[in-house]
């Protein structure tokens, strides 16, 4: 918010602005005469940097980005301001900002001094200062003598204040490739997990027929608020004590501000302790109003301690406000509980300031970073401001002033107060098994910060990608944190006529102060509008800052990296997706956000899917086995510092990049992953080769056995053939064995000699059996078997002297007797001795 013109803070702001513009003459390094607008091409429709459904509505050439002294072209789209460098058309991140991420902009005129040697004055420089919600302050300079700045301001106002809700980029882009699954199903799945029923999955039919009302021994899910009749800013499903009926819940809701009655946000799976949330009780100015239903509901959180018969757990009621603020709220009907009215309870005040203090603190922090950064919005280095560093009284005066301004901003003190409260809640639940009820005034700002951070410390699941999404959707979106008001987004709920939350201010000219060099000063009029009736406040940004502080204390406990948090915040502040539009679940349902807009979670998941664990969103040193329980930071560790990846990326762009340790660690992780894959591939190849070698070994062994068997068979056949040859030769016949194994028997000598071939007979195992050969011969007449002169088919012998057959027959009878004796013997290798 911009203070009134006559306020002390506004006067300090003017002096600060004038002080920044003087002393260095940095504006004069811009040579406006050398800028040729005709050198720029007017065709920008095919830029690679344009997003889906993003269209250019205005372009302005010859613009200077004063922060970096770069000349280029300013383009205005239906989504953001783009700044492209001259010639190369390179996108400059500092000069590129989404329209919704603009908190305010001011028109400034820098008037130059007359030069001693020239009577003409330098033309005034027309500037446009854009202040972003992401810690940046960007200044654009426009060519003198033109109406470029006015055209840019009018175009920004037109694009940021569309005539119809559906002209917002989140709606015009549509779901595209990043469709949003029903967020109600995701909320129910998280409730099922907390109740110990993770095996169940919510569905659209389950929501429509109301069959999601499950329970365990202590808690249940109620559909009492399915139509948002009980509380318009609570989700459609609530987790409440099983012992409390729906009628009692209705009565208890009337005793809490905005009907935000105490409900369960998280329950410990082992001890049964819970973290509950609500708004302030309506006790009144005299703090004497009571509600039996509210007291019974709160007392039901004090279930019996496991393992302690009859012992009830303690209940802490944590009021996030300072005590004096809680008492002051009693004048408006609010206030705080009395421990005497709530059984087993103790009231604790955390002293966290309200949204207005946080807004002022954030603004002072942003001014501090702009003034003492590497380069500021006036293009001047902090090392050259006020004549450089000076040594006075043993201290560097500029450094002392810098540290003093950082402390005066109060931002780190607020962060520390939140972290201290969160650590206290986590310790009570983890160490005492106590239940804690958290509330502030309305129960949707400080309450949400404390409850969600306590869950992050207690439950390792919330420190993963999926768990972080479930945590944000449950405690921030479902339980009605007013994002549209707090982040300064356009409220899309209701009619199409709405007012842009961007602050504007008209131009005023200030003459330059007498300085040796040509210089000047600039300032702006206060804004006449406000952020949703003074409701703008960086509450969610402050919560993400607290998450980054916990990640710094426990670098191995989170699956995601600080880079993920930065991209997450950029997506949220840009309003590119519809997840964080509106102020409650009911409003998002009425506008059909999940069907009409894209989903940020799907977009971030798609980014990681391309690179896996090597993506910059993944923490390379994440160790879930080491941090599988609650995180309980000691008080000495709760010393927050600036979040460099977010706070310093514009004012000190070198500092976030200088985190070489993380970069090297990520590179080593990638290399290790690649080497691990190569090792696995090599192991697979080794296993395949080992299997092949073993198979070949078995085949070789089988072949060897077959070779040995064949050699034994051949040796046996030779020995048997020798025996048969000797037997046949004893009959007066000659036996000739050819190389091919064919055996020929010659009977007789002289001209009447005849021969007879006896075919060889092999068994299946290629072994010749002598007894079988002899038996086959003896089964028929010997003369018919051996006489070659026997006429085939006639049955008569053609041998001249047939008496020889009788002689041969008598000899074969003896041979048969010998073979019958051989047949009864087992022939071994050792039976046949070498001759």
FENHU-V439701 format. One record per residue. N is the residue number from 1. SS is DSSP state (H for helix, E for strand, C for the rest). Layout:
BEGIN
n=N ss=SS
n=N ss=SS
END
This chain:
BEGIN
n=1 ss=C
n=2 ss=C
n=3 ss=C
n=4 ss=C
n=5 ss=C
n=6 ss=C
n=7 ss=C
n=8 ss=H
n=9 ss=H
n=10 ss=H
n=11 ss=H
n=12 ss=H
n=13 ss=H
n=14 ss=H
n=15 ss=H
n=16 ss=H
n=17 ss=H
n=18 ss=H
n=19 ss=H
n=20 ss=H
n=21 ss=H
n=22 ss=C
n=23 ss=C
n=24 ss=C
n=25 ss=C
n=26 ss=H
n=27 ss=H
n=28 ss=H
n=29 ss=H
n=30 ss=C
n=31 ss=C
n=32 ss=H
n=33 ss=H
n=34 ss=H
n=35 ss=C
n=36 ss=C
n=37 ss=H
n=38 ss=H
n=39 ss=H
n=40 ss=C
n=41 ss=C
n=42 ss=C
n=43 ss=C
n=44 ss=C
n=45 ss=C
n=46 ss=C
n=47 ss=C
n=48 ss=C
n=49 ss=C
n=50 ss=C
n=51 ss=C
n=52 ss=C
n=53 ss=C
n=54 ss=C
n=55 ss=C
n=56 ss=E
n=57 ss=E
n=58 ss=E
n=59 ss=E
n=60 ss=E
n=61 ss=E
n=62 ss=E
n=63 ss=E
n=64 ss=E
n=65 ss=E
n=66 ss=C
n=67 ss=C
n=68 ss=C
n=69 ss=C
n=70 ss=E
n=71 ss=E
n=72 ss=E
n=73 ss=E
n=74 ss=E
n=75 ss=E
n=76 ss=E
n=77 ss=E
n=78 ss=C
n=79 ss=C
n=80 ss=E
n=81 ss=E
n=82 ss=E
n=83 ss=E
n=84 ss=E
n=85 ss=E
n=86 ss=C
n=87 ss=C
n=88 ss=C
n=89 ss=C
n=90 ss=C
n=91 ss=E
n=92 ss=C
n=93 ss=C
n=94 ss=C
n=95 ss=C
n=96 ss=C
n=97 ss=E
n=98 ss=E
n=99 ss=H
n=100 ss=H
n=101 ss=H
n=102 ss=E
n=103 ss=E
n=104 ss=E
n=105 ss=E
n=106 ss=E
n=107 ss=E
n=108 ss=E
n=109 ss=E
n=110 ss=E
n=111 ss=C
n=112 ss=C
n=113 ss=C
n=114 ss=E
n=115 ss=C
n=116 ss=C
n=117 ss=C
n=118 ss=C
n=119 ss=C
n=120 ss=C
n=121 ss=E
n=122 ss=C
n=123 ss=C
n=124 ss=C
n=125 ss=E
n=126 ss=E
n=127 ss=E
n=128 ss=E
n=129 ss=E
n=130 ss=E
n=131 ss=E
n=132 ss=E
n=133 ss=C
n=134 ss=C
n=135 ss=C
n=136 ss=C
n=137 ss=E
n=138 ss=E
n=139 ss=E
n=140 ss=E
n=141 ss=E
n=142 ss=E
n=143 ss=C
n=144 ss=C
n=145 ss=C
n=146 ss=C
n=147 ss=C
n=148 ss=H
n=149 ss=H
n=150 ss=H
n=151 ss=H
n=152 ss=H
n=153 ss=H
n=154 ss=H
n=155 ss=H
n=156 ss=H
n=157 ss=H
n=158 ss=H
n=159 ss=H
n=160 ss=H
n=161 ss=C
n=162 ss=C
n=163 ss=C
n=164 ss=C
n=165 ss=H
n=166 ss=H
n=167 ss=H
n=168 ss=C
n=169 ss=H
n=170 ss=H
n=171 ss=H
n=172 ss=H
n=173 ss=H
n=174 ss=C
n=175 ss=C
n=176 ss=C
n=177 ss=C
n=178 ss=C
n=179 ss=C
n=180 ss=C
n=181 ss=C
n=182 ss=C
n=183 ss=H
n=184 ss=H
n=185 ss=H
n=186 ss=H
n=187 ss=H
n=188 ss=H
n=189 ss=H
n=190 ss=H
n=191 ss=H
n=192 ss=H
n=193 ss=H
n=194 ss=H
n=195 ss=C
n=196 ss=C
n=197 ss=C
n=198 ss=C
n=199 ss=C
n=200 ss=C
n=201 ss=C
n=202 ss=C
n=203 ss=C
n=204 ss=H
n=205 ss=H
n=206 ss=H
n=207 ss=H
n=208 ss=H
n=209 ss=H
n=210 ss=C
n=211 ss=C
n=212 ss=C
n=213 ss=C
n=214 ss=C
n=215 ss=E
n=216 ss=C
n=217 ss=C
n=218 ss=C
n=219 ss=E
n=220 ss=E
n=221 ss=E
n=222 ss=E
n=223 ss=C
n=224 ss=C
n=225 ss=C
n=226 ss=C
n=227 ss=C
n=228 ss=C
n=229 ss=C
n=230 ss=C
n=231 ss=C
n=232 ss=C
n=233 ss=C
n=234 ss=C
n=235 ss=C
n=236 ss=C
n=237 ss=C
n=238 ss=E
n=239 ss=E
n=240 ss=E
n=241 ss=E
n=242 ss=C
n=243 ss=C
n=244 ss=C
n=245 ss=C
n=246 ss=H
n=247 ss=H
n=248 ss=H
n=249 ss=H
n=250 ss=H
n=251 ss=H
n=252 ss=H
n=253 ss=H
n=254 ss=C
n=255 ss=C
n=256 ss=E
n=257 ss=H
n=258 ss=H
n=259 ss=H
n=260 ss=C
n=261 ss=C
n=262 ss=C
n=263 ss=E
n=264 ss=E
n=265 ss=E
n=266 ss=E
n=267 ss=E
n=268 ss=C
n=269 ss=C
n=270 ss=C
n=271 ss=C
n=272 ss=C
n=273 ss=C
n=274 ss=E
n=275 ss=E
n=276 ss=E
n=277 ss=E
n=278 ss=E
n=279 ss=C
n=280 ss=C
n=281 ss=E
n=282 ss=C
n=283 ss=C
n=284 ss=C
n=285 ss=C
n=286 ss=C
n=287 ss=C
n=288 ss=C
n=289 ss=C
n=290 ss=C
n=291 ss=C
n=292 ss=H
n=293 ss=H
n=294 ss=H
n=295 ss=H
n=296 ss=H
n=297 ss=H
n=298 ss=H
n=299 ss=H
n=300 ss=C
n=301 ss=C
n=302 ss=C
n=303 ss=C
n=304 ss=E
n=305 ss=C
n=306 ss=C
n=307 ss=C
n=308 ss=C
n=309 ss=C
n=310 ss=C
n=311 ss=C
n=312 ss=E
n=313 ss=C
n=314 ss=C
n=315 ss=E
n=316 ss=E
n=317 ss=E
n=318 ss=E
n=319 ss=E
n=320 ss=C
n=321 ss=C
n=322 ss=C
n=323 ss=H
n=324 ss=H
n=325 ss=H
n=326 ss=H
n=327 ss=H
n=328 ss=H
n=329 ss=H
n=330 ss=H
n=331 ss=H
n=332 ss=H
n=333 ss=C
n=334 ss=C
n=335 ss=C
n=336 ss=C
n=337 ss=C
n=338 ss=C
n=339 ss=C
n=340 ss=C
n=341 ss=C
n=342 ss=C
n=343 ss=C
n=344 ss=C
n=345 ss=E
n=346 ss=E
n=347 ss=E
n=348 ss=E
n=349 ss=E
n=350 ss=C
n=351 ss=C
n=352 ss=C
n=353 ss=C
n=354 ss=C
n=355 ss=H
n=356 ss=H
n=357 ss=H
n=358 ss=H
n=359 ss=H
n=360 ss=H
n=361 ss=H
n=362 ss=H
n=363 ss=H
n=364 ss=H
n=365 ss=H
n=366 ss=H
n=367 ss=H
n=368 ss=H
n=369 ss=H
n=370 ss=H
n=371 ss=H
n=372 ss=H
n=373 ss=C
n=374 ss=C
n=375 ss=C
n=376 ss=C
n=377 ss=C
n=378 ss=C
n=379 ss=C
n=380 ss=C
n=381 ss=C
n=382 ss=C
n=383 ss=C
n=384 ss=C
n=385 ss=H
n=386 ss=H
n=387 ss=H
n=388 ss=C
n=389 ss=C
n=390 ss=C
n=391 ss=E
n=392 ss=E
n=393 ss=C
n=394 ss=C
n=395 ss=E
n=396 ss=E
n=397 ss=H
n=398 ss=H
n=399 ss=H
n=400 ss=H
n=401 ss=H
n=402 ss=H
n=403 ss=H
n=404 ss=H
n=405 ss=H
n=406 ss=H
n=407 ss=H
n=408 ss=H
n=409 ss=H
n=410 ss=C
n=411 ss=H
n=412 ss=H
n=413 ss=H
n=414 ss=H
n=415 ss=H
n=416 ss=H
n=417 ss=H
n=418 ss=H
n=419 ss=H
n=420 ss=H
n=421 ss=H
n=422 ss=H
n=423 ss=H
n=424 ss=H
n=425 ss=H
n=426 ss=H
n=427 ss=H
n=428 ss=H
n=429 ss=H
n=430 ss=H
n=431 ss=H
n=432 ss=H
n=433 ss=C
n=434 ss=C
n=435 ss=E
n=436 ss=E
n=437 ss=E
n=438 ss=E
n=439 ss=E
n=440 ss=C
n=441 ss=C
n=442 ss=C
n=443 ss=C
n=444 ss=C
n=445 ss=C
n=446 ss=H
n=447 ss=H
n=448 ss=H
n=449 ss=H
n=450 ss=H
n=451 ss=H
n=452 ss=H
n=453 ss=H
n=454 ss=H
n=455 ss=H
n=456 ss=H
n=457 ss=H
n=458 ss=H
n=459 ss=C
n=460 ss=H
n=461 ss=H
n=462 ss=H
n=463 ss=H
n=464 ss=C
n=465 ss=H
n=466 ss=H
n=467 ss=H
n=468 ss=H
n=469 ss=H
n=470 ss=H
n=471 ss=H
n=472 ss=H
n=473 ss=H
n=474 ss=H
n=475 ss=H
n=476 ss=H
n=477 ss=H
n=478 ss=H
n=479 ss=C
n=480 ss=C
n=481 ss=C
n=482 ss=C
n=483 ss=H
n=484 ss=H
n=485 ss=H
n=486 ss=H
n=487 ss=C
n=488 ss=C
n=489 ss=C
n=490 ss=C
n=491 ss=C
n=492 ss=C
n=493 ss=C
n=494 ss=C
n=495 ss=C
n=496 ss=C
n=497 ss=C
n=498 ss=C
n=499 ss=C
n=500 ss=C
n=501 ss=C
n=502 ss=C
n=503 ss=E
n=504 ss=E
n=505 ss=E
n=506 ss=E
n=507 ss=E
n=508 ss=E
n=509 ss=E
n=510 ss=E
n=511 ss=C
n=512 ss=C
n=513 ss=C
n=514 ss=C
n=515 ss=C
n=516 ss=C
n=517 ss=C
n=518 ss=C
n=519 ss=C
n=520 ss=C
n=521 ss=C
n=522 ss=C
n=523 ss=E
n=524 ss=E
n=525 ss=C
n=526 ss=C
n=527 ss=C
n=528 ss=C
n=529 ss=C
n=530 ss=C
n=531 ss=C
n=532 ss=C
n=533 ss=C
n=534 ss=C
n=535 ss=C
n=536 ss=C
n=537 ss=C
n=538 ss=C
n=539 ss=H
n=540 ss=H
n=541 ss=H
n=542 ss=H
n=543 ss=H
n=544 ss=H
n=545 ss=H
n=546 ss=H
n=547 ss=H
n=548 ss=H
n=549 ss=H
n=550 ss=H
n=551 ss=H
n=552 ss=H
n=553 ss=H
n=554 ss=C
n=555 ss=C
n=556 ss=C
n=557 ss=C
n=558 ss=C
n=559 ss=C
n=560 ss=E
n=561 ss=C
n=562 ss=H
n=563 ss=H
n=564 ss=H
n=565 ss=H
n=566 ss=H
n=567 ss=H
n=568 ss=H
n=569 ss=H
n=570 ss=H
n=571 ss=H
n=572 ss=H
n=573 ss=H
n=574 ss=H
n=575 ss=C
n=576 ss=C
n=577 ss=C
n=578 ss=C
n=579 ss=C
n=580 ss=C
n=581 ss=C
n=582 ss=C
n=583 ss=C
n=584 ss=C
n=585 ss=H
n=586 ss=H
n=587 ss=H
n=588 ss=H
n=589 ss=H
n=590 ss=H
n=591 ss=H
n=592 ss=C
n=593 ss=H
n=594 ss=H
n=595 ss=H
n=596 ss=H
n=597 ss=C
n=598 ss=C
n=599 ss=C
n=600 ss=H
n=601 ss=H
n=602 ss=H
n=603 ss=H
n=604 ss=H
n=605 ss=H
n=606 ss=H
n=607 ss=H
n=608 ss=H
n=609 ss=H
n=610 ss=H
n=611 ss=H
n=612 ss=H
n=613 ss=H
n=614 ss=H
n=615 ss=C
n=616 ss=C
n=617 ss=C
n=618 ss=E
n=619 ss=C
n=620 ss=C
n=621 ss=C
n=622 ss=C
n=623 ss=C
n=624 ss=C
n=625 ss=C
n=626 ss=C
n=627 ss=C
n=628 ss=C
n=629 ss=C
n=630 ss=C
n=631 ss=C
n=632 ss=C
n=633 ss=C
n=634 ss=C
n=635 ss=H
n=636 ss=H
n=637 ss=H
n=638 ss=C
n=639 ss=C
n=640 ss=C
n=641 ss=C
n=642 ss=C
n=643 ss=C
n=644 ss=H
n=645 ss=H
n=646 ss=H
n=647 ss=H
n=648 ss=C
n=649 ss=C
n=650 ss=C
n=651 ss=C
n=652 ss=C
n=653 ss=H
n=654 ss=H
n=655 ss=H
n=656 ss=H
n=657 ss=H
n=658 ss=C
n=659 ss=C
n=660 ss=H
n=661 ss=H
n=662 ss=H
n=663 ss=H
n=664 ss=H
n=665 ss=H
n=666 ss=H
n=667 ss=H
n=668 ss=H
n=669 ss=H
n=670 ss=H
n=671 ss=H
n=672 ss=H
n=673 ss=H
n=674 ss=H
n=675 ss=H
n=676 ss=H
n=677 ss=H
n=678 ss=H
n=679 ss=H
n=680 ss=H
n=681 ss=H
n=682 ss=H
n=683 ss=H
n=684 ss=H
n=685 ss=H
n=686 ss=H
n=687 ss=H
n=688 ss=H
n=689 ss=H
n=690 ss=H
n=691 ss=H
n=692 ss=H
n=693 ss=H
n=694 ss=H
n=695 ss=H
n=696 ss=H
n=697 ss=H
n=698 ss=H
n=699 ss=H
n=700 ss=H
n=701 ss=H
n=702 ss=H
n=703 ss=H
n=704 ss=H
n=705 ss=H
n=706 ss=H
n=707 ss=H
n=708 ss=H
n=709 ss=H
n=710 ss=H
n=711 ss=H
n=712 ss=H
n=713 ss=H
n=714 ss=H
n=715 ss=H
n=716 ss=H
n=717 ss=H
n=718 ss=H
n=719 ss=H
n=720 ss=H
n=721 ss=H
n=722 ss=H
n=723 ss=H
n=724 ss=H
n=725 ss=H
n=726 ss=H
n=727 ss=H
n=728 ss=H
n=729 ss=H
n=730 ss=C
n=731 ss=C
n=732 ss=C
n=733 ss=E
n=734 ss=E
n=735 ss=E
n=736 ss=E
n=737 ss=E
n=738 ss=C
n=739 ss=C
n=740 ss=C
n=741 ss=C
n=742 ss=C
n=743 ss=E
n=744 ss=E
n=745 ss=E
n=746 ss=E
n=747 ss=E
n=748 ss=C
n=749 ss=C
n=750 ss=H
n=751 ss=H
n=752 ss=H
n=753 ss=C
n=754 ss=E
n=755 ss=E
n=756 ss=E
n=757 ss=E
n=758 ss=E
n=759 ss=C
n=760 ss=C
n=761 ss=C
n=762 ss=C
n=763 ss=C
n=764 ss=C
n=765 ss=C
n=766 ss=C
n=767 ss=C
n=768 ss=C
n=769 ss=C
n=770 ss=H
n=771 ss=H
n=772 ss=H
n=773 ss=H
n=774 ss=H
n=775 ss=H
n=776 ss=H
n=777 ss=H
n=778 ss=H
n=779 ss=C
n=780 ss=C
n=781 ss=C
n=782 ss=H
n=783 ss=H
n=784 ss=H
n=785 ss=H
n=786 ss=H
n=787 ss=C
n=788 ss=C
n=789 ss=C
n=790 ss=E
n=791 ss=C
n=792 ss=C
n=793 ss=C
n=794 ss=C
n=795 ss=C
n=796 ss=C
n=797 ss=E
n=798 ss=C
n=799 ss=C
n=800 ss=C
n=801 ss=C
n=802 ss=C
n=803 ss=H
n=804 ss=H
n=805 ss=H
n=806 ss=H
n=807 ss=H
n=808 ss=H
n=809 ss=H
n=810 ss=H
n=811 ss=H
n=812 ss=H
n=813 ss=H
n=814 ss=H
n=815 ss=H
n=816 ss=H
n=817 ss=H
n=818 ss=H
n=819 ss=H
n=820 ss=H
n=821 ss=H
n=822 ss=H
n=823 ss=H
n=824 ss=C
n=825 ss=C
n=826 ss=C
n=827 ss=C
n=828 ss=C
n=829 ss=H
n=830 ss=H
n=831 ss=H
n=832 ss=C
n=833 ss=C
n=834 ss=C
n=835 ss=C
END
